[in-house]
Amino acid sequence: MLGVFVGSAALIIILSVFNGFETLVLSMYNTFSPELRIEPASGKTFDPSAAVFESIKQDDRVLNYAEVLQEKALLRYGSGQFIGVVKGVSDGFIQGKNLDSTVLEGSFTLNHDGEDYAVIGSAVQRYLSVNVKDPLRGLEIYSPRKGAQNSVNPAEEFNITTIYPAGVIQSQQELDNLVIVPLRFARNLLNEEKQVSLIEINYKTGSPIEKIHKEIEKSLGKGYVVKNRGQQNQLLYKILYTEKLAIFLILTFVLVIAIFNIIGSLTMLVIDKRKDIAILSSLGANRNLIRGIFFIEGMMISMLGCVGGLIVGYLFCILQQRYGFIKMGDFNLITDSYPVTLKWLDFVIVLGTVLTVSVVASYISSRLSVKHIESIRDDL
């Protein structure tokens, strides 16, 4: 019982910690990953002025709707150069988002008093040594000019614009080489009057995202690709799922070993209770009754240990959530204690696993109790 108790508690605690890390990582990505993203099925850009996009935008469930135009560009700051991605976003990009949590330095400001500003990724700042507090030095952005011919002066083949950085963000690796600017600034830089690269949409809390996803896919047709967060970050979700599955299988194997110890325990009990079995048989107890006694005892040992482990695991997770007494060490991390997220599905899976293995182990043990029962009774 103690073995099942410890195994069940450990399984719930470790799965909940993995859930906590998953929630933490996804919250970092979800700050900039929209719930739905619309991309062209072919090519880099598309026209967002079609009636179908206007109907999507006017949906009452929409929290924010942002048009995005992005392209790689050469960034210069002082004597430093860096190849980054310029991401022009419309005003809806900021609505309803807590972007301040990602700001490492400065502020997340794209426009102030009619002047455009940029928010840069941490890699851009690191490579170019950008000082967001310097009001006299701007970030120069070079983008190839469309249709430009070979020229004696290479500068004539580029659109060159200057913008002042207002803040630095650090949330995920994909954002490190990003320069976020207002959409009108990006249009001027890239000579793109109407086209956009993406449309990013977030919905109000409680909206049926999967249903909306299918509706938009149907209305847009095959010319566009609509991706949810899982499809936008496939590798991340796959890694998180694989890690959790591996840990579950390893701990389940340990738990199975603990449960199968019941076979040894009940076998010893059968040997110790040979006289009692013979007396019960002499009093008229049939094989099914004797087998049932040992089967129920095996199930009681397993389930009492499992339920006790689940309760202790649940209480431990609640205390860790509230007080965070298990620390992650003296590192510069986003959180100082191990994060915990409880999911009732984990409790159901652990209970179901223990129940299934317990039935098998108890059945094998109970079969031993009626083996050679006639010879035991004759000996008595």
N, C-alpha and C positions, 0 to 999 in steps of 0.2 A: 504493500500500500504506500509506503514511504517513497519507493522508487517511482511509482506512477504519479504520486503527488508532486515530487520534485520535477519530473519530466514535463508534466502538464503546465506547472507554473512557469518553468523556464521557457517553454514553447510560446506561451502567451506573452510573456515579458519581451522576449527577443523579437517576435513578430510585431508587437506594438512599437518597439523602438525603430524597427525598419519602416513601419508605417509613418512614424514621426519624421524620419529622415526623408522619406518619399514626399510627405506633405511639405516639408521645409524646402526641398529642392524644387518641387513643382511650383510652390508659391513664388520662388525667385524667377522661374521661367515664365510663369503666368502673368507677371507684371507687364511683360512686353509681348507675350504670345497671346494673340486674340483668341476668343472662343471659336470664331470661324474666320478663315482667310480665303479670299477669292483671288485666283491667279489665272492667267491665260493658259490654255492647254498647249499652245505653241507661240513662239515669239516671246519678247520681253515685256511688251506693253499692250494696253487695250484702251478703248474709249469708254469712260465711265458715265457718259451722258445718256445712255440708252434708258428707255422707259422702265425696263426690268430692274435696273439698279436704283432708280428713283423710288420704285415701290418697296424695295428692300429697305431703303433708307427711311421711308415713312412708316415702317412697321412700329406699332406702339411698344413692342417688346424690346426695341433696340435701346441700349444704354449709350453707346457711342459708335459712330460710323466714321472711319478715317480713310481718306485716299492717300496712297503712298507712291512716291516716285523715287526709285533708288538706283544708283549706279556707282561703279568704282571710279575713284578719282585720285589724283596726286595731291597730297597735302604738304604744305610748306609752312614752317613757323621758324622765323629766324634763318639759321643755316641748316636746319634739319628737314628731311623729307621722309614721307611715309605714304604707302599706298593703302587707302582706306575706302570705306563705303559711305557715300553720302546718301542719307535717307531723308527725303523731304516729306513732311507729314502735314495734313490739313488740321484745322482747329479742333476737330472731333477727337484727335488722337489723345489729348490730355484729359478729356471729360471723364469723370468717374474713376480715375486711376490714382493710386497712391504712389506717384513716381518719386516723391521725396525720399522714400525709404531706400532708393537705389543710388542716391546722390552721394558721392564720395567727397566732393569739394564744390563750393559755389552753390548754385541753385538750378533747378530745372526750369529755365526761362528761355522761350523761343521768340518772344516779342515783348518789348517794353517801350512805351511812349513812341510807338510807330517804328521802332528800329528792330531789325531782325538780329537774333543771336543764335549761337549753336551750342548744343550739348554734346560733348565728346566722350568716347569710351576711354577706359583707363589705359589701354595699350597706346592709343594715340597720344595721350598726355605723357606717358612714360618715354616713348621714342622721340617725341618732339620737345620734351621739357616745357610743356605749355603752362603758362601762369595765368589762371583765369582772373587773377586780381590786377593784371596789368592792362589798363584801359587804352594804352597807346600802341600795343602790338596785336594785330589781327592774324587770323588763320587764313592763309591763301589757299584757294582750291583751284586746281587745274583740271579741266575736262576737255577731251578732244572735241573740236568744233565739227559739226556735221557738214560733210561735203567739202571740207577744206583740202586744198591741193598742196603738194610739196612746195614749201616756201623757203626762201633764203633765211628768213628769220623764223626759227621753230616756234617762237612765242605766238606767232600769228595763227598757228594751227590749233590753238587752245583758247577756250573761254576761261578767263581768269577773274575770279571774284574774291573779295575779302569779307570775312565775317568774324565777329568777336566772340570767343567762347565764354559762355556764362556759367557752365558747370561741367563736372566730370561724373560719369556714372560707372558703377561696377556691380553687375548683377549676375552675368553669365558670360561664358567665353565668346559667344557669338556677338556680343555687344561691344567687346573690347576695341574693335577696329572701326567702330561706327561713329559717324558725325551726323547727328540729328539736327535738321534745319527746317524752317517753315517751307511749305510746299511751293509758294510763289518764288522763294529764293532758289529752290531746286529747279523749277521750270526755267528760270532765267539762266541758270548755270548750264543746264543740259539742252537748251533750245527746244523745249518740249511744251507746247501750248495747251494741249488737251489730254494727252495720253497719261496713264498711270501704270505702275508696275503691279500694285496690289490694292486690294480693299480689305481693311481689317475691321471686324465687327465684334462688339461685345454686347451681351444681352443682360437684361435686368435679372436679379436673383429669382430663381424659381422657374425660369423659362425652360421649356423642353428643347434643349439644344439639339439632341439627335433628330427630333421631329423637324425642327427648323432646318437643320442640315440637309435632310432629304428633300424638303420643299424647295430650297434654293437650288440644289443640284438639278431638280426636275425643271424648274423655271429657266435656268440658264442654259441647259443643254450640254452638248459635248464640247463646245468651244471653250469651256472654262473648267477649272478644277477647284473644288471647294474642300478645304482641309480643316478638320477640327484640331484641337491641341495635340492629341495623340499622333495624328498624321504629320503635324508640323515638326514634332520632336520624336520621331519614331525610334531613333537609337537610344535616346534617354529613357523612354518608357520601356523599351525592351530590356535595357540593362537593369532597371529597377525591378522589373518583373522576374528576370532570371536570377538576380541575387536573392530575392525573397524566396523564390521557389527552392533554390539550392539550400538555403538555411533551413527551410521547413523540412525538406527531405532528410537532411542530416540529423536534425533534432527528432524527427519522427522515427528514424532508425533507432536512436537511443531509447526512445519511448517504447518502441516495439520490443526491444531487448528486455526492458524493465517489466513489461506486461507478460512476456513469455516466461519470466521467472516464476509466474504464478503456477505454471505447469509443474515446476520442481517443488514448489511449496505444497501444492495440492497432492502431489504424488507422495510426499512425506506424510501428509495428513492421512491419506488413504492407508498407508502402511500402519500408522499409529492407531487408526480407528478400525482395524480389521475385525476386532471382536464386536464392535458396535454395528458394523455392517452386517455381520453374520446374525446378530440378535434381531436387527430390523428385518432381515430376510426371513428368519424363523417366525417372526410375528406376522408375516404376510406381505411385507413390503416388496413390490415387484422391482424389476430392474429400472424402469423409468423413474420411479420415485427416488431410488437411491442415486441414480444419475443426476436427477434434478436437484437434489440437495447439494451436491458438490458443484454443479453448474452455477446455481444461485450464489454459492459462497464465492466462487471465482469472480462472478460478475460484481458482487458486493465489494470485494477487495479492489477491483479495478475502478469501478464507478465512484466509490467513496474517495479513493485517492485522486481521481480525475477532477471531481467536483470541488474537492478541497483545494487542489492545485489551481483550478480556474479562479476560485474566490480569492485566494492569496495573490495570484498574479494580477487580478483586477484591482485589488486594493493597493498593491505596489505601484501599478501604473498610475492610479489616481493620485497617490502621494507624490510620485515623480513629476506628474503634470503640474501639481499645485506648488510644490516646494523645490523641485529640481535639485535634490540632495546628492544625486550622482553626477559629478562634474566631468567634463571632457578633458580637463587638464589646462595648463597654462599656455594656451595657444590663442592667437588672434583670429577667432572664429566668429561666425554670425551668431551662434548661440553658445553659452558657457556650460550648459547642462544638456544631457542626452534628451532629445525631443521624444515625445510619446504620443501616439494617436491610437485610440482604441477603435477597433472595428468588430462589430458583433459577428460578422461572417467568420472571423478567426476563431471565435469561441465555438461556433457551430462546427467548423472543420476539425478542431482539436477534439471536441466531444465525439464527433462522428468517427474519427480515426481510432480513438481509444475504444469506443463501443464495438467497432468492427473487429479490431484485433482481440479484444477481450472475449468476444463471442467465440472466436476460433480457439483461443487458448483454453477457455473454460470448457469448451466442448471436448477438446482432446483430454483434458484432465478428468472430466466426468466419465469418459469412457473407461478410464483405468479403474474407477471405483467398482465397476461390476465385472471386471475381468477375473476369472477363476472364482467367482462368488460361491459356486457349489463346493469347491474344495475347501474354501475358508470355513463354510458352514459345517462340513464334515469333520474338519479338524477340531472345531469347537465342540 
